[in-house]
């Protein structure tokens, strides 16, 4: 079951300012993920490994490629929010050091 963001969420405010749809179930005609050309324009490289390195160095949220030759998966909405100056909410990684005695 999908639960929408609260209306005071910064990205929702951004969507309303620029006139984007706030219907989260509406599908985009271009898809939700960035294409290879868009990632090239953002990162300046066509190699998926270097794209990942660029995204990682700048703390972008992305999903690594599933197999060799694929590109990393980055949401267009995330890109729009980052480039507009908003910092989308990103959860921190869990800290399990208390369970492992500091090994991890």
Phi, psi and omega in degrees: 000130182273132175245122183289161176297158171290154184292342180270006178295136185301323181290326176295320177298317178300315181299321180290323181295318184269001175082024177277158179293140176260006177279108184287345180268352179285138181264142178280148180289341181259351183095167185273338184261150178289145178275168180303318181295322179293319177294324176298316179296326181284313188265335181085011179220151179263349183277124182303323180295319178287330173299314179299318179298318179297313181296318180294319181297333182253013176059041175275144175278126179205164175252128181297158179298145181285326180214169183300134180095341177283160179260157175295151182262118179232131179287138177297322180295324177293316178300314180300318181293317180295317183284342178276354179103350177278145175257105180300149180294127179227124181289144176282156178291148180292144179251106182257019184297333179293335180272335186252005181071026176086007181291320181281000000 
